[in-house]
Amino acid sequence: MSAQHPGMSRRDFMENLSTKLTLWLTLAATVDPMALLAEAQKDNDPTQHNYAMGVDIHKCIGCGRCAVACKEENHVPKEPMFFRTWIERYVVPIKGETHVESPNGGINGFNQVEDDKSILRTFFVPKLCNHCEQAPCVQVCPVGATFTTRDGVVLVDETYCVGCRYCIQACPYGARYLHPEEKVADKCTFCYHRITKGMLPACVEVCPTQARVFGELDKSSSPLLRFLRFNEVNVLKPWLNTKPKVFYAGADGEVI
């Protein structure tokens, strides 16, 4: 039995159906994920916040507790290749090139450096999504699944993501991965579900040395502003002009 409208030819029916599908897809693609997010966060006014993070490299001891807490809090896959945040150790020799390592994201700690006499210094650098103001991942996403909230956090709408990996390739900080089960892009969210309730990100909360500082850029009472005021800070790969919102104290030219 034909499903087309009485008096309508099959060709007209197919053209009408095609037009409706095109209109539906266009509307779906133009839905603003930020508007949906704002609706879900009725008790939190995103226009009143501008979140960012500071990292004091001098204080990081490479314990990996932040990476463990992140996996537990955000249900990140346990496999070694999946991280929202991780720790890298930089080994700077007296002569030669700097060696960077991150075994299992630093969760299990690091082995003792051999041949100490040839080593100038070593230090640890926590890494995560930089929540860039001019985020390449947002620019390349073909369906608008990756977007920036009005309070300055870069998120991924899993219901929109098609798993194309464009954002993963575009991220210059290696901060994204494709979830092995959900088949969507995943990354650090600053624990958005926590910070919108006035809580700290899990990685900040568990840090035993307070190497991570979370706060807001536009509030004088924010601990982040104090961190920025009393430290000489840098961002990773500043020449890319992505305007990262993760600021590092103690990061010199060796840190990439």
C-alpha angles and dihedrals in degrees: 000000000000116000094201122112115272110265093018119115120233090248092052090047093053092046090050091049091048091051092051092048091050091050092049093049091048092052092046091052093050097050107119109236089198090061090052090048092049089053090053091050099053093146092054123062105213092194089068095059139064108182126202140150137229126206123198106205091191090064100044112105097182095243093145095221090128092057091048093049091048093054093048096044097045100032093242112178112268094228114113096244097060120081140148089191131011142169126245125196118214116205111194114194125204087243128019136025128329114257119219122195138170112176108196089344091296092289093127095041128243134286119247113272111251125222096025092186091071094049121092095190145325131212141168127242122194112215132198142139108312095212090223121207088221097035116187090205091061092048096053100041105114096202104037094249092132111060144152119247122224089253092059104260122131111223140174121230101216092198090061101037114105096188095244092145093222091127092048091055093044096052107100091197099057089236099139136072138175110254106241094219105029093039091217132115114271134186146138115315097182081252088287092187088061104039093052086061094051095261129126124251110268093246092054094046095055099041105119094202099039090241089150122064122189126191148105132299097215103048121085091209093057116117087218092065090052089051091051092045097052100038136061101237137190136184127226117267095353091178090073090068093220090134098225119210096211109090124199127208113202095019110138132173092293093068115087 
